[in-house]
């Protein structure tokens, strides 16, 4: 089992920035990739970005250039730096850990971008 706890969400004006954090605990040695997904009201959950243990990153096209995913392996924490936020970025952001035993999810953190 892997436990994930997100933090850093909140309310920000359009054009502003936020940094999300996700701390992993439990069977962390089983984690292969970590990432962020988001779900807006009435929409399906979608990929934001992922990062492998070796640091290889992958972004959804709409986030490239604005969002940056990183991880601190010593702290078992993954971050999502979000810049130039837009109202359409408003969503619940979920941390994900991909393991050999299946995916694990955090409880989510709300990000609201006002226009």
C-alpha positions as CSV (number, residue, x, y, z in Angstrom):
1,X,0.0,0.0,0.0
2,X,1.1,3.5,-0.8
3,X,-0.4,6.6,0.9
4,X,-0.4,9.9,-0.9
5,X,-1.2,13.3,0.7
6,X,-1.5,16.4,-1.4
7,X,-1.2,20.0,-0.3
8,X,-0.9,23.4,-1.8
9,X,-4.2,24.0,-3.6
10,X,-6.2,27.1,-3.2
11,X,-7.7,30.2,-4.9
12,X,-5.5,32.2,-7.2
13,X,-6.2,34.9,-9.9
14,X,-5.7,34.2,-13.5
15,X,-2.0,34.6,-14.4
16,X,-0.9,33.5,-11.0
17,X,1.0,30.5,-9.7
18,X,0.6,27.7,-7.3
19,X,2.8,24.8,-6.2
20,X,1.2,21.5,-5.3
21,X,3.0,18.9,-3.2
22,X,2.4,15.2,-2.8
23,X,4.1,13.2,-0.1
24,X,4.2,9.5,-0.4
25,X,4.5,7.0,2.4
26,X,4.1,3.3,2.9
27,X,5.6,0.9,0.3
28,X,7.4,3.6,-1.5
29,X,9.9,1.2,-3.0
30,X,7.1,-0.1,-5.2
31,X,6.6,3.2,-6.9
32,X,7.6,3.3,-10.5
33,X,6.0,6.6,-11.6
34,X,4.3,9.5,-9.9
35,X,2.1,12.1,-11.4
36,X,-0.8,14.5,-11.3
37,X,-4.2,14.3,-12.8
38,X,-7.1,16.7,-12.5
39,X,-10.9,16.5,-12.7
40,X,-13.1,19.5,-13.4
41,X,-16.8,19.5,-12.6
42,X,-18.7,17.5,-15.2
43,X,-15.5,16.3,-16.9
44,X,-13.4,13.1,-16.8
45,X,-10.2,12.9,-14.9
46,X,-7.3,13.9,-17.2
47,X,-3.5,13.6,-17.2
48,X,-1.6,16.6,-16.2
49,X,2.0,15.3,-15.9
50,X,4.0,12.3,-14.8
51,X,7.6,11.7,-13.7
52,X,9.5,8.4,-13.5
53,X,12.0,7.3,-10.9
54,X,14.7,8.3,-13.3
55,X,13.2,11.7,-13.8
56,X,11.7,11.3,-17.2
57,X,8.7,13.6,-17.5
58,X,5.5,13.6,-19.6
59,X,3.0,16.4,-19.9
60,X,-0.4,16.9,-21.4
61,X,-0.1,19.2,-24.3
62,X,-2.2,22.0,-22.7
63,X,0.2,22.1,-19.7
64,X,3.5,22.2,-21.6
65,X,5.4,25.3,-20.9
66,X,3.2,26.4,-18.0
67,X,3.4,23.4,-15.5
68,X,6.5,21.7,-14.2
69,X,6.6,18.4,-12.4
70,X,9.5,17.4,-10.2
71,X,10.3,15.0,-7.4
72,X,12.5,14.9,-4.4
73,X,13.3,11.2,-3.9
74,X,14.9,11.9,-0.5
75,X,11.6,13.3,0.7
76,X,9.4,10.9,-1.3
77,X,7.6,14.0,-2.6
78,X,6.5,15.1,-6.0
79,X,5.7,18.7,-6.9
80,X,3.7,20.4,-9.5
81,X,4.6,24.0,-10.2
82,X,1.8,25.7,-12.0
83,X,2.4,29.1,-13.7
84,X,0.3,31.4,-15.9
85,X,-2.9,29.8,-14.5
86,X,-6.1,30.1,-16.4
87,X,-9.7,29.8,-15.2
88,X,-10.0,26.5,-17.2
89,X,-7.3,25.1,-14.9
90,X,-9.9,25.0,-12.1
91,X,-10.2,21.4,-11.0
92,X,-9.5,19.0,-8.2
93,X,-5.9,17.9,-8.7
94,X,-5.0,14.3,-7.7
95,X,-1.7,12.8,-7.0
96,X,-1.0,9.3,-8.5
97,X,1.6,6.7,-7.8
98,X,2.0,3.9,-10.3
99,X,3.3,0.7,-8.9
100,X,3.7,-3.0,-9.8
101,X,0.6,-3.6,-7.6
102,X,-1.6,-1.0,-9.4
103,X,-2.2,2.7,-9.0
104,X,-2.7,4.6,-5.8
105,X,-4.5,8.0,-5.5
106,X,-4.4,10.9,-3.1
107,X,-7.6,12.5,-1.8
108,X,-7.2,15.5,-4.1
109,X,-6.7,19.2,-3.6
110,X,-8.9,21.9,-5.0
111,X,-7.4,24.5,-7.3
112,X,-9.6,27.5,-8.3
113,X,-8.5,30.1,-10.7
114,X,-10.6,33.3,-10.8
115,X,-10.8,35.5,-13.9
